Amino acid sequence: MYKSSDENRSNQFSKHIKHYKIPELLTLSSGYELSDCEISYETYGILNKEKNNALLVCHAISGDSHVAKHDDSDIEGWWDIFVGPGKYIDTNKFFVISSNVLGSCMGTTGPNQINSATNKYWGADFPEISISDMVLVQSKLIEHLGIKKLVSVVGGSLGAYQAIQWGIQFPEKTQSVVSLAGGSRLTSQSIAFDIIGRNAIRRDPYFYGGQYYDKEESPDTGLALARMLGHITYLSQQSMSDKFDDDRYEPKDVDTNFEKQFSVGSYLAYQGDKFVERFDPNSYIVLSQAMDKFDLGENSISISNKLKNKNLKWFLISFSSDWLFPTSLSQELTKALFMAKEQVSFVEVPSNCGHDAFLLEDDIDYYGKYVSNFIEHIFIEDENTNSKQNKKSLSFDHELILDFVIGSKNIIDMGCGDGSLLDYIKNYNQGGSLLGIDNNLDELLHASQKGIPVLSLDLNSDLSIIGDKQFDTAILSLTLQAIDNVEKILNEMCRIADKAILSFPNFAYYPLRNMLYEEGRAPKSKGVLGYEWYNTPNKRYMSIVDFEEFCSEKKIKIINSRFLNSNTREFVQEEYNYKADLGIFIISK
């Protein structure tokens, strides 16, 4: 059968599942008062003496508390590739908690449980719930376990909504939030698919108004159709082509009443029929409605009002082929977090796997390592854990840029590479905020490994995700010559920061002139310009004088400047446009 995120899921319960009955009455967001609420959960690893190594993992709509196997004899978990000893969320270090959400059907109070007030199944009488209600129930479990503050709340899809809501609802109970394939609210297109799914269930002749538990038949066909439709939204065009194009007319032999004349048809039929074995139709309705109604606001301004003064660290991860929770949603939330002056990292992972990417191995080397770097730095972060980098290990232009950032607390490095410069600054910038931007995910991963907040962004694209004057200093080191629109990027740097520091190679440096004039060859030097003509990222071939004239013409103020010969590591004061191969400027508007 075809590989999917549901590959090893079953209707079995792990023998390690635990239950906690909440002793008090819960007032839900609808005003309904819920009594006798029971939550099923599982824990992994050991809670340390200080109880400060705990982490909560939140599941997606069809998930449960069984995030991973506890041992070789245990049933498969839904995130075994991610959680466990030595894995990205390392249970040798962290005490991991995962609970089944309120309204689900895998042990926590939901429609398929008995209502103690009537001694009958809740069924369609189960109250409408919200993401905030799910989080409220989880918070009661965390209190029961004696944990005052979590290292992080991590989740994908519906789990991402829960993680984000934790940051809004209980910021004092967690240090950070990790959202994978999430956002501020669903698109109308995504809600449309859920509406069709719920209608398929409700219109099933065996739905009986939601009270089908004592009937001989249940709305299995409606639930299977809802899952088949939902499963399409979890994939991408590319992933479906990869799975089904080669054997389009060779369907698998599965026992089903659904059409299976195409390979994609037999796959969807299999997924739908398998889902019926382990999930409750009423729960699907309740949870999908809660997901559809999660809405932080229609734009970044309204969203930011809900995020102010949380004082948390946030990491948002999206996937390029996810059209159910597109990258634009995470970007909008990132922008709102910047506006709220929260510390936020955002990365878009290139993927062909669609929304399911966060559950599959294909792209785990990116999203897994980013999450691992993030949560581990939060756990160990104190004054003594910062790396003590030798200033002389930095490049020459970075050494000099350091002199220019003295007095700056909030610094953004636009084109940060592996984060070496920000890593050095971090050691002497206690209490300030740092951010590294790059479009190279491998380099950015090294930066995140140093504990630096990161933003995956192409500088040639729209930088409006970052608000006005959010930083004291913006740095652009040896990147200006690779920018499409120089005027735009300089204006943006001056918009988002009080001052901008930039360094760039001087193409009027005399060895480069001689190469072109005397040898007839493309300019190249041992200093800052080591590229060949065929692999250079450079698009601009300006000189120091060119830049000075540009600033004068565009009314850009040059606050300070230095000119260097990087080969001799000496400052150049006279004939700098001829003798210096590197210019460094501080500018503002």
N, C-alpha and C positions, 0 to 999 in steps of 0.2 A: 504494500500500500504506500501511497505517497507520503513523504515526510510533512508533518505539520506540527504546530504548537500543541496540539491535542494528542500527539502520537501515543503517549504512555498513560493517558488519563483513564481512570476507571471509576466505578461506583463504590469502590471499597474505601473504608476508613482506615487510617493508620492506627496501630495499637498504641501509638504515643500521644494520641489526642487527649487533651485535658478540657475540663469544663469549669466555668466559674459563674455562679448565680449572683447577679448584682442585687444586693439586699434592699436598695432604696428604689423608690418610684422615679422613673425617668420621664421628664417632660420633653417631648419631641418638638421639632421646629414648627410642626403643625398645631401644637397646643395639646396634642393627645398625650395622656398620661399612661405610660406603659409600665406594668408591674411584672415581676417574676421573669425579668429578662436574663437569659442565659447566653453566655458567649463561649464558643469552642475555640481552642487555641493550641498551639504547639510552640515549644521553645527548643533552641539549639545552642550548644556551647554552655559555658559556665558564667553566671553572673558573679563578677568579682566582689571583693569585700566592700569596696567603695560604692558599688552599684552604679558605676558611671560608664560601663562598657555596653550598655543595652541599645539595641537598634530594632525598630519596628518595620517589617516588610508588609506592604498592603497589596492585595491581589486584585486582578481584573474581574470582569463581570462573571465569568464562569469558573473563577478560581476558588480556593479554599485555604484553610490553615496549613495544609500540607505543602509547604513551599519546597521542601527537599527531603530526601531519604535520611533517616536517622542512622541506619546501619544497612549492611548488605541484605538483611532479611526483610527490610521494610519495602513498602510499595513505592513506586516512582513518584517524585514530587514534580510540581509544575515549573520549578526553577532550579532543577538539580545542576544545571550547567553554571549557575551563578552563585549559589549559596552552599557552603559546606567547608570542611577543613581544608585550608590552603587555597580556597577558591576566591573569587573576587570580593564577595562578602565572606570573610574568613571566620568561621565559627571557632577557630582556635584562639581568636582575639576577641570576638564580639559575642555577646549574648543576644541571639536573634529571636525575636518574637513575631509570630504570624498568627493572626486570628481570622476566623470566618466572619464576614461582615453581617451586620443586622439586616434581616430581610432575605438572606440567602437560604439555602436548603441543605447545608453541609454541617449542621450541628448547632449553629447559633439560632436564636429565636427568629422564626420566619413563618411564612404562610403554611408550610407543611408541618408545623409544630402544633401541639395542643394548646389552645387558649384556656388557661386555668380558670377563667371566669365562667366559661360555658362548658368546659370539658369536651369541646369539639375542636376539630381542626380550624385554624384561623381562616384558611382559604382566602377568598376575596375580601373578607372582613379585616384582613391585616391592614393596619394603618399605613397611609402614605408616609414614606420616609425620605430623608435627604442625605446628602453626603455628610452634612454636619451631625446628623443623628448617628451615622456609622462611626464617626470620629469620637463622639461623646461616649459611646459604648466602649470603644477601644481605650479611651482615657481612663475609664473605670477599671479596666483590666490592668493598665499600667500602674495605677494607684494601688491596686490589690497586690501587685508584685513588689511593692515598696520602692519603685523607681521614681525619683524626683525629676530627672531630666534625661531624655534620650540623646544619644549621639546624633542620630538622624532618623527621619522617617522616609522610607524609600518605596516607590511604587510606580507601576506602569499602567497606562490607560485609566480605567476606573480607579486603579490603585494610585495613579498620579494625582487624580482629583483628591483622594483622601489625604495624600502627603501634603498637597498644597493647602487643603483645609486645616490640617494640623498646624501649619505655620500661621494661619490666620486666627484660628480658634484657641489654640493653646501654645503660643510662642514661648511661654515660660517653661514649657515641659519638653522642649527639644532644642538642640543646638543648630540643627540644619534640616533642610528639605531636599530630597532628590526626586525630580519628576522625569520619567521616561515616557515619551510619546503622550504628553499631556497638553495642558493649555488652560486658558481662562474660561472657555466654554466650547461646546460643540458647534460646528457649522450647521446651518439649516439643512444642508444636504445630508449630513450624518444623522440628524434627528429624523429625517424623512425615512431612512432605512429602518430605524427603530420603530417608527409608527407602523410601517408595513408588517414588521415582525410581530408586534403586539396584536395587530388585527388578525394575523394568521392564527394566532393562539386563540383569541377570543371568538373568532368565527368558526373554529373547529366544532363540529356537532357534539363532541364529547366534552366540551368545556363546562357545561352546566352552570354558567354564571360564576365559575371559579370554585364551585363546591363539588369537586369530582373525586374526592379522596375515598369515599365509601361506594363509588360506582365500579362496575366491572370494566368500563373503558375510561380512558383519560385522553386529553387532547394531545396525543403523541404526534400526530401528523402536523398540527399547527406549530408545535415546539420545534419539530425537525425542520420545517420550512423556515421558521425564524432563524434557526441556527445556520441553515444553508445560506440564507441571505446575508446574515451577519458575517459568515466566514468569507464571503466574497469581499467584504469591506476590509477584512484583515490582510488581504493580499494586495499585490500590485499587478499592473499589466505585465511587467517583465517577469515576475515570479510565476504568474499563471502561464505565460508563454513557455518559460523554462520547464514547468511541470508537465504541460499537456500538449504542446504543439507537435512534438515528435511522434506521439502515439494517439493523436486526436481521435481516430476512429477505432481505437482498440481499448474499449472500456474494461475495467477490472470486473471480475466475476464476483459481485457482492450480492448478498441476499437482501433484496429491498423491493418495495413496491413503487419507488420513484423511478423516473426515466433514467436510463443509464446507457443510451446509445452512443454518447461521447465519453472520452476518458474523463473530462472535467465533470460530467454528469454523474459517473459512478463514484468519483471522489466526493462530490457534495452530498450524494445520497448516503455514502458511508459516514461522513461527518455528522449529518443530521440524525441518522438512526443511532449512532453511537452516543450522541449527546443526550438523547431521550433516556438512555439507560441510567444517567447519573444526575440529571437536573430536573428541577420542578418548574412547570410552566408559570405558575403564579409568581415564583421568585424571579423568573426572567422578566416578567412584566414590572414588578416592583423595582428591581435594580436598574433596568433600562430607563424607567421613568426618572429615577433619582439622578442618573447620569445625564439625561437630557435636560433636566432642570437646574443642573449646576451652572451658575452664571455669575461671574465676578464683575461683569460690566461690559458695555458695548465698545469701549475704547480704552486706551492706556490710561487716560486721565481718571476715568471713573474706577478702573481697576486699582490704580495706585492708591486711591483713598482707603482701600481695604487693607493695604499692605504697609502702611506707615507705622513706624515705631515698633516693629517686630524684632529688630536687632538680631536677625538670623543670617545664616549663610545658605544660599540657594544654588542648586545646580540643575539646570534644565537641559535635557537631551531630546532632540527630535531626530527623525529619520527621513531622508530625502524623498523616498517613494511612498511615504505614509500620506494617503489622501483622506483617511478617516480623521486623523489628528494632524493636519498639515503643519509644516514648520512655521508658517505665519502665525499660528496660535501661540507657539512657544516664544517667538520673537516679540509678539505683542505683550506677553506676560513679562518677558525680560525687560522690555522698555518701561513697563509699569513699575517694576522693581527698582530700576535705575531712578525713576522719578521719585520713588518712595525712599531713596537713599539707602536701600538694602544692598548687601554684598551679594552679587549674583554672577554665576558663570553660565555660559550657554554654548552648546556645541551641536551642530547638525552633522549627523553621521551619514556619509554617503552609503546608500543601501538599495538593493533591489527587492527586498523582502516585504515591503509594505509595513502596515501597522504591527504585524507579528514580529518584526525584526528584534524587538527587545526580549523575545522569548526563544530566539533561535541562535545557533552557534555562528552563523555566517559572519556577523559583524561584532562579535563579542570582544574581540581584541581591542576594539575602540571603546565601545560603551562600557564594557566591563572594567577596563583599566582606568578610565576616567572616574567611574564611581568609586573604585577601590582607592585611587589616589586621594579623592576628595574626603571620604569618610575617615581614612586613616590619619590624614593630617589634622582633621578636627579633633580626633581622639587624643593625639599625642601633643597637640599644640600648646606650647608654653615658651617662656623666654629662652630656655636652654636647648630647644630642639631645632632652632634655625641653623642652617648650614653656615659655617664661617668661611666664606669664600675669600681667597686671596685676591686683592685688587689687581695684582700684576697678572693674574690669569685671565683678566678681561681683555678684550680688544682695545686698541689705542683710542678709538673714538669713544668707546664706552667709558674708559677712564676719565676722559675729559667731560663727557656728559654728566658724570657724577658730580663734578664741581659745579655744574649749572643747576642741579636739582636740590642743592642745599637749601633748606627752609621749606621745601615742598612736602606736604603730608599725603596728598591724594594725587597719585601719579598713574598715568595710562601710557603704556608702551605700544604704539601702533606698528605692528610688525615685530613682535617680541621674540620670534624664533623659539629657542629652547628655554627662554626665560632667564638667561644668565644675568642680564643687567638687573632685572627686577629682583632676582634672588639676592643679589648683593645689596641692593637698596633696602630690601626687607629687613636685613640685620640691623639697620640703623634708622629704621622708620617705624618704630613701635607706635601703635595707635593710629597710624595712617592707613589709607586704603590704596591697594594696587590693583591693576587690571592689565592683562596682556592680551593683545589682539593679534591673530594671525589666521591665514587661510590654509596653512599646512598642518593637518591634524597630527602628524607624527611629531613635528616640532612642538606643537601645542601640548601634546601629551607629556613631553619632557618638562614643560613649564608647570603643568598641573602636578607632576610628581614632586616638584619643589614646593608645593603648597600655594601656588599663585592662582588667583581667580583668573579664568580665561574666557575669551569670547571668540568663537570661530566666525570670522567675517572677512570678506574680501574688501579691502580698502577702496576698491574701485566701485563698490556698490553703495547703497544708501546707508549713511551713518546716523540717520535720525533716531535709531534705537537708543542712542545715548543723548541725554538731555543737555541743555545749556549749562555751562560753567559747573559741571559736575566734578571737575578735577582742577587741581592747582596747575599741573604741568602735563602736557602731552609730548611724547617723544616719538620721533620718526627717524630711525637710524638706518642709513644706507638703503633707503627704500624709495625716496622721492623720484629717483631716475626710472623707477619701474611703474610709476603711477600713470593711469590714463589721463586723468584730468587734474593737473597740478593745482590750478587755481582753486578748484573745488575742495581738494583735500586740505589745503592750507587754511581756507576759510572755515572748514569744519573743525580743524584743530584749534583754531582761535575761538570757535564757538563753544566747544566743550571744555576748554581749559583757559585759565587766565593767561598762560604763556605757552609757547610751543618751542621745543628744542628739536632741531633737525640737523642731520649730517648727510653729506652726499659727496660722491667723488667729483673731482674737478677735471673735466675732460680737456681743459686747456693746459694741463700739467705737461711740462716740456718733453718728457720721454714719450708721452702719447702723441704729441704733435709730431715728434721726429719719426715715430713709427709710421704714421699715416703719410707724412710729407716725403721722408727720405726712403723708407722701405716699401711704401705702398701697401701696408698691411693694417688690419683692424687694430685699434688701440688695445693694449693689454699691459699690465704692470704687476709686479710682485706684491704691491700694496693692496689697495682696496678694490682693484679692478682686475680680478684674476680670471674672468670668464673668457671663453673662446667666442668667436663671432657667431657660431652656430648654436650655442646654448645659453647665451646671455639673456637675462630677464629685462635688461635695460631698454627703455623706450625713449628716454630723453638723454641728450648728450650736451648738457649745459656746462657752463663754466661758472666760477665764483662771481665774476663780473656780470654774467647773464642774470644770475639770481639777484644780485644787488639792484640791478636795473629793473627787474621784475617787481621787487618789493616797492621800489620808488613809484613805479607806474600804478601799482594796485593799492597804494596807500597802506602798505603793511609796514609796521614799525619794526626796525631792527634794534633790539635792545642791547645785544652783545654779539660778538663773533670772534672766532679763532680759526687760524689756518695752519695746517700741519703737513709735514712730510712724514708719512707713515713708515717709509722705509728706514729713515734715519731717526724716527721718533722725536723730531724736533719741531718747534714752532717756527712759522715763517711770518715775518712782519713786512718785509719789503719784497716787491714783485711777486706777491702771493698768488696771483692768477697764473704765474709761469712756474713758480718753484714749489707750490703746495699741491698735493694730490687729494686733499681732503679739506672741506669747509664745514664748520659747525656754527650754527646761528641760533640765537634766541629771538623769537619774533612775537608780536602781539598785534591786536587791532583795537 
